[in-house]
Amino acid sequence: MANKSVDAESDAQTCTMTRCTEPSSVLGKFWSEFKAIIMYYIVHIFGAFSPYLAMATESVDAESDAQTCSMTHCTEPSSGLGKFWSGQLCERHLAKDEKIFAGRYADIKSKNTEPLAKTNELLKSNRGALFDLTSDRAEAADLFDAIFQRLQQCRENVIGRLDSKIDNVEQNLIALGFIEKLSVEIGEEEAKGVSTKGFRLHQEVQISLEDAPISEEFVDPVDNSVQQVLRLQQVVETFADEAEDPEDKKRNARLESAVPTVKVAPNLTSNVFYVFAAVCCNTTGYYFSAQAVRKTNQNGFQALPSGSTFCVANNNSQYWFFMVCRSDMQIISQWNVGNNGVQLASGTLVDHLQQIFLLGTNQSLIVTDLTGTQLRSVQNVQCQAPISLTHDMEKLYILSNGCVNCLSLESLELQQSLTLPDHVKDARSVTASGRSLILATPSAVHRLNIGTGGVKKLIDSQDFCVAVIDSGLIAVFETNGNAVFLSSSGQRLKSFSLTNSGFNYVNYCQTCRQGNYNTTCQSIICSGAYLDSTSCFVLLVHRSCSHQLLGRVSFGYD
């Protein structure tokens, strides 16, 4: 041990370079760096055979790297990882990195704000479109099944009717053939003279006629089945072509060539206030007289014509006033119904249910049939003036105070409440159109998608009302006497003047006999219907002179 200690001391006193026996001085910096390099290669060479040694080396390297700034020519100790520049940075470079990162982040965020907003809108729109299209496909498939079923039923009825007539004619021919044979035998026998056999043959003819009398009906048979089916085929082909036209070019062309027909109801009762007017196409099972509508065909009553216009009004504090007009707007029936102290604010007629929904100022909802007989009611319907009602096949929509409440037509239960976006909160009329609602504000007409809540402006206008006859055709009637037809996407299809068509409600009151500007149009209530290839719109106009005007605009499609 003493020898080893001496040898170590001797080694420490001489130069460590090979073959050099000069006395050593303090270890030079170069030699230290050289040894570090040698050790680096030894460690990395043997590290492949010694995982533990390699891991230890990496740890040392990482610790060494982590201790200094990663920026070139900077030997300051690191203070953390950079955000813009990756790697360890000293405090000074870390502050600069933070500033650069904040500026670049704000810049890229600013550039992406609009594209991201548009992307979100497109995603929302496309999801809504996917839902609508999927629903449309399912509904179209169901409708086609119903059409095929109805056509098959029609085919069976028509062919069955013809088969029945053919069977009757064949039976008639058999009877006639037998009598014809007897007639030949009678002729042959009578050629020989009067005989007992001839008498017996005549008796047989009489008996045959009694057993199978000859019908005069089939001497000259007339059947319109072919003509009726031909008309059906023409109608099917016409509307099939339109259904296959994605842009509705054919329907729009027919609409463009259509000429409006205007009929005005004469001498409206002036001491009542009308709250709504609507066309009723489904009048089956109802009968009318001049003073009432009933469900039974009584003496003095006749069938209520399809396409009649129903109007309901407040008549003093005790009654509601019902009025019915024909398609030519001649009044055919009017009567009073006790109101139990409820004054009406609005109403709508649900054609497929043959029911009238009336909304009272006391926030009650009353349902009647076409006779005015109350069927059911609910209280505490949350609504505030102004109020507008509309419906589809399943729901009743009540527009009030910046929201739309959706009630079940069957149960009258609230199913959904839609809060309108700020720019359409002032909407004053609502009309159902497919899975959308058409909203009229004082400055524009908008379409609200019920499923997604998205709103699209269709047209700029002022002081108007809206009617929809189907999900693809919207009519906008303005208080200045103009009317515009739109597609569901907002495309203008046709414009015309109601004043020039004979419906002047702008500055003339027929009742007052005034042609000056002292009386003006205050509001219009409108509803639409589709009947026998005719688009019908009923307009109820309230004037500043307190008189009211009821008119019907029709477009027939040839």
QUINORKA-V506914 format. One line per field, one symbol per residue. burial: 1 if it has 24 or more other C-alpha atoms within 12 Angstrom, else 0. Layout:
# QUINORKA-V506914
burial: ???
This chain:
# QUINORKA-V506914
burial: 000000000000000000000000000000000000000000100000000000001000000000011110000001011100001111001100100000000000000000000000000000011000000000000000000000000000000000000000000100110010010001000000000000001100100000000100000000000000000000000000000000010011001101011111100110011111111111110111100111000000001111111111111000011111111111111111101001111111111011111111101111111111100011001111111111110011111111111110100100001111000111111111111111111101111111011111111011111111111111111111111111111100111111100011111111000000001111111111111001111111111010111111111010
